[in-house]
Amino acid sequence: MTDQDLLSRVTTSPNVMVGKPVIQGTRLTVEYILGLLAHGTTVAEILEEYEGLTEIDIRACLLFASRSLESASFMPLTGSIR
């Protein structure tokens, strides 16, 4: 599957989740899926919980996030992260 094929699975519409990027045909935001993964939820657990979601959808979220960060510049965070 090409990057473009993956990215086409993520859509935005001002009428769905206030315009946040979502997995096509769902109301699951990229942000929500990434948050689940960041907190240790496995891909298998996500797929079990959300019928109709596929591993490819989750990979699309990861690629979307990666591409979104390509042209961003960051300042160091203040405080310590533990």
C-alpha positions as CSV (number, residue, x, y, z in Angstrom):
1,M,0.0,0.0,0.0
2,T,1.4,3.4,-1.0
3,D,1.6,6.4,1.3
4,Q,-1.1,8.1,-0.7
5,D,-3.4,5.1,-0.3
6,L,-2.8,5.2,3.5
7,L,-3.3,9.0,3.7
8,S,-6.6,8.7,1.8
9,R,-8.0,6.8,4.7
10,V,-7.8,10.0,6.8
11,T,-10.3,12.7,6.1
12,T,-11.4,16.0,7.4
13,S,-14.8,17.8,7.3
14,P,-16.0,20.7,9.3
15,N,-19.1,18.7,10.0
16,V,-17.4,15.7,11.6
17,M,-15.5,16.1,14.9
18,V,-15.2,19.8,14.4
19,G,-12.9,19.3,11.4
20,K,-10.3,17.1,13.1
21,P,-8.7,14.4,11.0
22,V,-10.7,11.2,11.3
23,I,-10.5,7.7,9.9
24,Q,-12.7,7.7,6.9
25,G,-16.2,6.6,7.6
26,T,-15.8,6.9,11.4
27,R,-15.8,9.5,14.1
28,L,-12.5,8.2,15.4
29,T,-9.9,11.0,15.3
30,V,-6.3,10.4,14.5
31,E,-5.5,12.1,17.8
32,Y,-7.7,9.6,19.7
33,I,-6.1,6.6,18.1
34,L,-2.6,8.0,18.7
35,G,-3.5,8.6,22.3
36,L,-4.6,5.0,22.8
37,L,-1.3,3.8,21.3
38,A,0.7,6.2,23.4
39,H,-0.9,4.9,26.6
40,G,-0.1,1.3,25.8
41,T,-3.2,0.0,24.1
42,T,-2.2,-2.6,21.6
43,V,-3.4,-2.6,18.0
44,A,-5.2,-5.8,18.7
45,E,-7.1,-4.3,21.6
46,I,-8.1,-1.3,19.5
47,L,-9.3,-3.5,16.6
48,E,-11.3,-5.6,19.1
49,E,-12.9,-2.5,20.6
50,Y,-13.8,-0.8,17.3
51,E,-15.5,-3.1,14.9
52,G,-14.8,-2.2,11.3
53,L,-11.5,-0.5,12.1
54,T,-8.5,-2.2,10.4
55,E,-4.7,-2.3,11.0
56,I,-4.3,-0.3,7.9
57,D,-6.5,2.5,9.4
58,I,-4.1,2.6,12.4
59,R,-1.1,2.7,10.1
60,A,-2.7,5.5,8.3
61,C,-3.0,7.5,11.6
62,L,0.7,6.9,12.2
63,L,1.7,8.1,8.8
64,F,-0.6,11.1,9.0
65,A,1.0,12.1,12.2
66,S,4.5,11.6,10.8
67,R,3.7,13.7,7.8
68,S,2.1,16.4,9.9
69,L,5.3,16.8,11.8
70,E,7.7,16.9,8.8
71,S,7.6,20.6,8.4
72,A,7.1,21.6,12.0
73,S,9.7,23.2,14.2
74,F,9.7,22.8,17.9
75,M,10.9,24.6,21.0
76,P,12.2,22.6,24.0
77,L,9.5,21.8,26.5
78,T,9.8,23.4,29.9
79,G,10.0,21.3,32.9
80,S,11.0,17.6,33.0
81,I,9.2,14.8,31.4
82,R,9.2,11.5,33.3
